[in-house]
Amino acid sequence: MQILGYLLFGFSLFYVFFLWQFPYDQVRRVIIQGFEETFPMKLSIGRIGPSFPSNVSVENISIDSGSVLFQVPDMNMHPNLLGFFWGKAGFNLESAGKSAGLHGEFQSQKNQNRVKIRLNNMVIKASAGKETSFQMKLSGEASFDWRGDDFGKGTGLGWALLERGEIQGVQNPQLPAALSMFDRIRAEVQLKEGMLRVKRLEVSGKDFNGSFQGDFPFPGKGKGNFPDLGLFQQSSGKPGSR
């Protein structure tokens, strides 16, 4: 028992040292760079740092699309330190605080990587300028597998449901049609061989409904954009497709 106590004490000291010496700023830069190379938006992370006893805190997360600023809830990462010793890197990701809106898992072993994400009514605050704001609830599931650094040739499946709350303040004319005219968006997608296949994209609002299917290059930055949902809107009760 005494030997076991020494081992646990030594492991605890190593873990504390690991948390303090981890290159958080470098990780933050890599995450931001990877996001912005994949999506045509700007990502900002205020802080990535230790949160005792065993978590890594990710705080002040925002995504800027150019016309809308999205505030994402803070998150906690829990590294799989035991797996690291066996050549299996990974961590769990969860929403901070009482909200259980996000749960994610990352695993990497023998050059194979996998990400799984589950969302359950995760609340995202959004604003367009100083006078327009609204909230969104995001639910869904996704999994993504890739080999080594070849992120663009990964494979994955996912679905998402986005529900927008009432827009407060000025009805900003610069607000994208997908957010100003529709209050519910549901999508099912598949990623394979560098192409993102939108298997189903349905949008609905008080006066409009629409649907869409199509393929897009992935990563998407500089290789084409998703459709302007305002182009295929139909009057309520007469869903259309394009």
C-alpha positions as CSV (number, residue, x, y, z in Angstrom):
1,M,0.0,0.0,0.0
2,Q,2.9,2.4,0.8
3,I,4.4,1.8,-2.6
4,L,1.0,2.4,-4.3
5,G,0.7,5.7,-2.4
6,Y,4.1,6.8,-3.6
7,L,3.2,5.9,-7.2
8,L,-0.1,7.9,-7.0
9,F,1.7,10.8,-5.4
10,G,4.4,10.7,-8.1
11,F,1.7,10.5,-10.8
12,S,-0.1,13.5,-9.3
13,L,3.1,15.6,-9.4
14,F,3.8,14.6,-12.9
15,Y,0.2,15.5,-14.0
16,V,0.4,18.9,-12.3
17,F,3.8,19.5,-14.1
18,F,2.2,18.3,-17.3
19,L,-0.7,20.8,-17.0
20,W,1.6,23.7,-16.2
21,Q,4.2,23.0,-18.9
22,F,1.8,22.2,-21.7
23,P,2.2,24.6,-24.7
24,Y,-1.3,26.1,-24.5
25,D,-0.5,29.1,-26.7
26,Q,0.8,26.9,-29.4
27,V,-2.3,24.7,-29.3
28,R,-4.5,27.7,-29.4
29,R,-2.7,29.0,-32.6
30,V,-2.9,25.5,-34.2
31,I,-6.7,25.3,-33.5
32,I,-7.3,28.7,-34.9
33,Q,-5.2,28.1,-38.0
34,G,-6.8,24.8,-38.7
35,F,-10.3,26.2,-38.3
36,E,-9.7,29.3,-40.6
37,E,-8.0,27.1,-43.3
38,T,-11.2,24.9,-43.4
39,F,-14.0,27.4,-43.0
40,P,-14.4,31.0,-44.4
41,M,-14.7,32.5,-40.9
42,K,-12.4,33.9,-38.1
43,L,-12.0,32.0,-34.8
44,S,-10.9,33.7,-31.6
45,I,-10.0,31.9,-28.4
46,G,-9.3,34.1,-25.4
47,R,-7.6,31.5,-23.2
48,I,-6.5,27.9,-23.1
49,G,-5.1,27.0,-19.7
50,P,-5.1,24.6,-16.8
51,S,-8.3,24.2,-14.7
52,F,-7.6,22.1,-11.7
53,P,-7.9,19.4,-10.6
54,S,-7.6,17.7,-14.0
55,N,-9.1,19.8,-16.8
56,V,-7.9,22.2,-19.5
57,S,-10.2,25.3,-19.8
58,V,-11.0,26.9,-23.2
59,E,-12.6,30.3,-22.7
60,N,-13.9,33.3,-24.5
61,I,-14.6,31.5,-27.8
62,S,-16.1,33.6,-30.7
63,I,-16.6,33.0,-34.4
64,D,-16.8,36.0,-36.8
65,S,-18.5,35.3,-40.2
66,G,-18.0,38.9,-41.3
67,S,-21.6,40.0,-40.8
68,V,-22.4,38.0,-37.6
69,L,-20.4,37.4,-34.4
70,F,-21.1,34.1,-32.6
71,Q,-20.3,33.6,-28.9
72,V,-19.7,29.9,-28.1
73,P,-19.9,28.7,-24.5
74,D,-16.7,28.0,-22.6
75,M,-15.5,24.4,-22.7
76,N,-13.4,22.0,-20.6
77,M,-11.0,19.4,-22.0
78,H,-10.0,16.4,-20.0
79,P,-6.8,14.8,-21.4
80,N,-6.4,11.0,-21.5
81,L,-3.0,11.0,-19.8
82,L,-3.0,7.2,-19.1
83,G,-3.7,6.5,-22.8
84,F,-0.8,8.7,-23.7
85,F,1.6,6.3,-22.0
86,W,0.3,3.5,-24.2
87,G,0.6,5.4,-27.5
88,K,-3.1,6.4,-27.6
89,A,-3.5,10.2,-27.3
90,G,-6.9,11.7,-26.7
91,F,-9.2,13.9,-24.7
92,N,-12.8,14.5,-23.9
93,L,-14.5,17.9,-24.4
94,E,-17.5,19.2,-22.6
95,S,-19.4,22.5,-22.0
96,A,-18.3,24.3,-18.9
97,G,-20.7,25.0,-16.1
98,K,-24.0,23.2,-15.6
99,S,-24.9,23.0,-19.2
100,A,-24.4,19.7,-20.9
101,G,-24.9,21.0,-24.4
102,L,-21.6,19.7,-25.8
103,H,-19.7,16.4,-25.5
104,G,-16.8,15.6,-27.8
105,E,-14.1,12.9,-28.0
106,F,-10.8,12.9,-29.8
107,Q,-8.6,9.8,-30.2
108,S,-5.3,9.3,-32.0
109,Q,-3.5,5.9,-32.3
110,K,-1.1,4.6,-34.9
111,N,-1.6,7.6,-37.2
112,Q,-5.4,7.1,-37.2
113,N,-7.5,10.0,-35.8
114,R,-11.1,10.2,-34.9
115,V,-13.4,13.0,-33.6
116,K,-16.9,12.5,-32.3
117,I,-19.2,15.3,-31.3
118,R,-22.7,15.3,-29.7
119,L,-24.7,18.5,-29.3
120,N,-27.9,18.9,-27.2
121,N,-29.5,22.3,-27.4
122,M,-26.2,24.1,-27.0
123,V,-27.0,27.8,-26.7
124,I,-25.0,30.2,-28.9
125,K,-25.3,33.9,-28.6
126,A,-25.1,36.0,-31.9
127,S,-24.9,39.7,-32.7
128,A,-24.8,41.7,-35.9
129,G,-23.4,45.1,-35.1
130,K,-24.3,46.8,-31.8
131,E,-28.1,46.8,-32.1
132,T,-29.1,43.4,-33.3
133,S,-28.8,40.2,-31.3
134,F,-30.4,36.7,-31.1
135,Q,-29.8,33.3,-29.6
136,M,-29.5,29.9,-31.4
137,K,-29.9,26.3,-30.1
138,L,-27.7,23.7,-31.8
139,S,-28.2,20.0,-31.7
140,G,-26.7,17.2,-33.6
141,E,-24.1,14.4,-33.9
142,A,-21.0,14.0,-36.1
143,S,-18.0,11.7,-36.4
144,F,-14.9,12.3,-38.5
145,D,-11.9,10.0,-39.2
146,W,-8.6,10.8,-41.0
147,R,-5.1,9.5,-41.3
148,G,-2.0,11.4,-40.2
149,D,-2.1,15.1,-41.3
150,D,-4.3,14.3,-44.4
151,F,-7.3,16.1,-42.9
152,G,-8.8,17.0,-46.3
153,K,-9.2,13.3,-47.3
154,G,-11.0,12.3,-44.2
155,T,-14.4,10.6,-44.0
156,G,-17.4,11.5,-41.8
157,L,-21.1,11.7,-41.2
158,G,-23.2,14.1,-39.3
159,W,-26.5,15.8,-38.8
160,A,-27.4,19.1,-37.2
161,L,-30.5,21.1,-36.2
162,L,-30.3,24.8,-35.7
163,E,-33.1,26.7,-34.1
164,R,-33.0,30.5,-34.0
165,G,-34.7,32.6,-31.4
166,E,-36.4,36.0,-31.9
167,I,-34.2,38.7,-33.3
168,Q,-33.8,41.6,-30.9
169,G,-33.3,45.2,-31.9
170,V,-32.8,46.5,-35.4
171,Q,-33.6,44.0,-38.2
172,N,-30.1,44.4,-39.8
173,P,-30.3,44.2,-43.6
174,Q,-26.7,42.8,-43.6
175,L,-27.9,39.7,-41.7
176,P,-27.5,36.6,-43.9
177,A,-30.8,35.3,-45.4
178,A,-30.2,31.9,-43.8
179,L,-30.5,33.6,-40.3
180,S,-32.9,36.5,-40.9
181,M,-35.6,34.7,-42.9
182,F,-35.5,31.2,-41.5
183,D,-35.8,30.1,-37.8
184,R,-35.1,26.4,-38.3
185,I,-32.4,24.7,-40.3
186,R,-31.8,20.9,-40.4
187,A,-28.9,19.3,-42.3
188,E,-27.5,15.8,-43.0
189,V,-24.0,15.7,-44.5
190,Q,-21.4,13.1,-45.5
191,L,-17.7,13.8,-46.1
192,K,-15.7,11.5,-48.4
193,E,-12.7,11.8,-50.7
194,G,-12.4,15.6,-50.3
195,M,-16.1,16.3,-51.0
196,L,-18.8,17.4,-48.6
197,R,-22.1,16.0,-49.7
198,V,-25.2,17.8,-48.4
199,K,-27.6,14.9,-48.4
200,R,-30.4,17.0,-47.1
201,L,-30.7,20.6,-46.1
202,E,-34.1,21.9,-45.0
203,V,-34.9,25.4,-43.9
204,S,-38.2,26.8,-42.6
205,G,-39.6,30.0,-41.3
206,K,-42.9,31.8,-40.9
207,D,-43.2,32.7,-44.5
208,F,-40.7,30.5,-46.3
209,N,-39.6,26.9,-46.7
210,G,-36.9,25.4,-48.8
211,S,-34.7,22.3,-49.4
212,F,-31.3,21.7,-51.0
213,Q,-28.9,18.9,-52.0
214,G,-25.4,19.3,-53.4
215,D,-21.7,18.6,-53.2
216,F,-18.9,21.0,-52.2
217,P,-15.1,20.7,-52.0
218,F,-13.6,20.3,-48.5
219,P,-11.8,22.1,-47.0
220,G,-14.1,24.9,-48.2
221,K,-12.0,28.1,-47.9
222,G,-11.2,29.4,-51.3
223,K,-12.9,26.4,-53.0
224,G,-16.5,27.5,-53.1
225,N,-19.2,28.5,-50.7
226,F,-22.4,27.1,-49.4
227,P,-25.5,28.2,-51.2
228,D,-27.3,31.4,-50.3
229,L,-30.5,29.9,-48.8
230,G,-32.5,32.9,-49.9
231,L,-32.1,31.8,-53.6
232,F,-34.3,28.7,-53.2
233,Q,-36.9,29.9,-50.7
234,Q,-40.5,29.0,-51.4
235,S,-43.7,30.2,-50.0
236,S,-44.9,28.5,-46.8
237,G,-46.8,25.3,-47.5
238,K,-45.1,24.8,-50.9
239,P,-41.6,23.4,-50.2
240,G,-39.3,23.4,-53.1
241,S,-35.9,22.0,-54.0
242,R,-33.0,23.0,-56.2
